[in-house]
């Protein structure tokens, strides 16, 4: 894959992932619970996704808070 394709693909995946997280938040069940607190496997997966999107940053990810 060409580098431009990779970057566009990653941007699309991130946009979709953010929409999933935003929808969970809008529905009121995005909680960022810890692993040992009761939650469904879907809630656990989306909470983990949200944590990665909002709190973990990588060089070149374009996140303003990260300084890129």
Kinemage of the C-alpha trace (Angstrom):
@kinemage 1
@onewidth
@group {chain A} dominant
@subgroup {mainchain}
@vectorlist {calphas} color= white
{ca unk a 1} P 0.000 0.000 0.000
{ca unk a 2} L 1.121 3.507 -0.737
{ca unk a 3} L 1.735 5.772 2.276
{ca unk a 4} L -1.100 8.137 1.269
{ca unk a 5} L -3.524 5.224 1.155
{ca unk a 6} L -2.415 4.058 4.603
{ca unk a 7} L -2.924 7.522 6.081
{ca unk a 8} L -6.368 7.908 4.487
{ca unk a 9} L -7.410 4.441 5.652
{ca unk a 10} L -6.296 5.210 9.207
{ca unk a 11} L -8.184 8.535 9.188
{ca unk a 12} L -11.351 6.761 8.026
{ca unk a 13} L -11.050 4.090 10.719
{ca unk a 14} L -10.480 6.746 13.372
{ca unk a 15} L -13.535 8.735 12.200
{ca unk a 16} L -15.713 5.611 12.371
{ca unk a 17} L -14.336 4.668 15.776
{ca unk a 18} L -15.040 8.163 17.082
{ca unk a 19} L -18.629 7.925 15.829
{ca unk a 20} L -19.093 4.662 17.722
{ca unk a 21} L -17.710 6.216 20.907
{ca unk a 22} L -19.802 9.370 20.462
{ca unk a 23} L -22.959 7.288 19.980
{ca unk a 24} L -22.230 5.302 23.148
{ca unk a 25} L -21.715 8.569 25.023
{ca unk a 26} L -24.947 10.044 23.604
{ca unk a 27} L -26.845 6.941 24.733
{ca unk a 28} L -25.479 7.418 28.247
{ca unk a 29} L -23.536 4.219 28.748
{ca unk a 30} L -19.968 5.190 27.942
{ca unk a 31} L -18.492 5.044 31.437
{ca unk a 32} L -14.755 4.304 31.251
{ca unk a 33} L -15.319 1.594 33.870
{ca unk a 34} L -12.362 -0.463 35.021
{ca unk a 35} L -12.022 -4.082 33.929
{ca unk a 36} L -13.329 -5.444 37.254
{ca unk a 37} L -16.574 -3.438 37.230
{ca unk a 38} L -19.712 -5.086 35.804
{ca unk a 39} L -20.294 -4.340 32.131
{ca unk a 40} L -21.157 -6.217 28.972
{ca unk a 41} L -18.432 -7.295 26.568
{ca unk a 42} L -19.657 -4.620 24.104
{ca unk a 43} L -19.432 -1.930 26.796
{ca unk a 44} L -15.963 -3.134 27.746
{ca unk a 45} L -14.809 -3.054 24.112
{ca unk a 46} L -16.200 0.429 23.464
{ca unk a 47} L -14.818 1.755 26.749
{ca unk a 48} L -11.403 0.435 25.716
{ca unk a 49} L -11.800 1.969 22.249
{ca unk a 50} L -12.765 5.320 23.784
{ca unk a 51} L -9.799 5.236 26.127
{ca unk a 52} L -7.424 4.576 23.255
{ca unk a 53} L -8.914 7.318 21.098
{ca unk a 54} L -9.001 9.945 23.815
{ca unk a 55} L -5.993 9.220 25.996
{ca unk a 56} L -3.300 7.469 23.933
{ca unk a 57} L -1.384 9.402 21.313
{ca unk a 58} L 1.192 8.461 18.719
{ca unk a 59} L 3.699 10.412 16.668
{ca unk a 60} L 2.015 11.710 13.548
{ca unk a 61} L -1.540 11.071 14.766
{ca unk a 62} L -2.523 14.686 14.139
{ca unk a 63} L -3.792 15.211 17.674
{ca unk a 64} L -3.423 18.857 18.652
{ca unk a 65} L -3.025 18.025 22.342
{ca unk a 66} L -0.120 15.775 21.417
{ca unk a 67} L 1.659 18.607 19.629
{ca unk a 68} L 1.420 17.103 16.157
